[in-house]
Amino acid sequence: MGTRKENIGLNINKITEDRNLELNFEPVVSIIKKAVIGLEAILVGFPDANGNIVSKDELGQYELKEGEAIELDRLYREKSMESFLDIYEKNKEILLFIDINISIIDKYIGSGILMNVVNDYGIEPRNIVLEIVEEKIDDIEAMQNFINFYRNKGFLIGLKDLGSGFANLDRISYVEPDIIKINSVITKDISYNYYKQEIFKSLVNLSKKVGALVIAEDVETEAEAMVVMELGADMIQGRAFSEPIPSDKVGKTNLKDRIEKMGIDYKAYMSEEIDAKEQSHKKYDEIINGIIVRLENTKKAEFDSIIEGTVDEYPVLECVYILNDAGEQVTNTATRCKNMISQKALIFQPAKKGTDHSLKKYYYFLRSMSLNKYVTEPYVSMATGNLCITISSSFKDSAKKSYIICIDFNPDSINA
């Protein structure tokens, strides 16, 4: 473990007196609205005695004296508003996102300094998003008082870095954010990672239910941008759209063309996605209809041999089984997943003949809604331990008796 450096060459008093720090702004963009919605003030770092920049991350290695951390934190917020003022004067609708590190300011909650700075610069509180960065706080009630005070003054409250750590979802309940940011732990490689897509989608659904907008941050590629927009992100932020911009160049940077291009690309992307899904579903309809034709011309006693053959014939199918009209399984489960690893085999096993499926959605929705076909949402298959989607469809055998065929496949197959 490294030792903390003494505060040599980093003159905090001089930094605060000279108001000297390096600051960038990163655009927060809505492609749907074709506009830059806001700018996040990103602290690059502070100059040391040799003119080198000590980054925000490196600052944690220094032994700061009592109160020095809060002085630097206040300087960051003051410089953020000062640099934002010219932009705000030209566009009264744009938002400023600034970090509020609760672990630093919890000892100073109630000082009112932030409110005084906002008043000094004449920026409307509704244009400022206070992004809660909760690394560690001992007094949850004090933090809630801080949030309630500034929310009542008209500020927006954001919750940053959702997705990092292991137990930070509880922050939503005591922050009650207006905006939630989902970070790179989830957004990185999301364009081809099905699990991350499902997590992102769940966080979006949760955010909507609590009345919060969603920003996907740290979006590095256009492919990631396309997917997070498709999954419900209201805004995006990251290098896929723009590098962080030095504060003195924000007003000189034209982002309109980039927004326009990404909007055009998104339309093309969605059109391709719709076409691909239509083709995939058409493919599965053809497979199911082909299997049903065989089953309709046979007796129940021949069902097992037919579905065993379909699993061998169609590699995209993971499991096939047949239910009677009451939801009871009348065949064994035909599956290609027969070599289950030992630790999974105790939990995940293909259902056997006689299993009751009457409480499963693919049975009771098909029956209660008189549907010809039902497609489930992705879920973990108890037969294989894999994510799967079940398609169920009704048919009658050669004796005109009603049955339901159920086919499981991996969602990656239909989205490929």
Secondary structure, 3 states (H helix, E strand, C coil): CCCCECCCCCCHHHHHHHCCCEEEEEEEEECCCCEEEEEEEEEEEEECCCCCEEEHHHHCCECCCCCHHHHHHHHHHHHHHHHHHHHHHHCCCCEEEEEEEHHHHCCCCCCCHHHHHHHHHCCCHHHEEEEEECCCCCCHHHHHHHHHHHHHCCCEEEEEEECCCCCCCCHHHHHCCCEEEECHHHHCCCCCCHHHHHHHHHHHHHHHHCCCEEEECCCCCHHHHHHHHHCCCCEECCCCCCCCEEHHHHHHCCCHHHHHHHHHHHHHHHHHHHHHHHHHHHHHHHHHHHHHHHHHCCCHHHHHHHHHHHHHHCCCEEEEEEEECCCEECCCCEECCCCCCHHHHCCCCCCCCCCECCCCHHHHHHHHCCCCEEECCCEECCCCCCEEEEEEEEEECCCCCEEEEEEEECHHHHHC
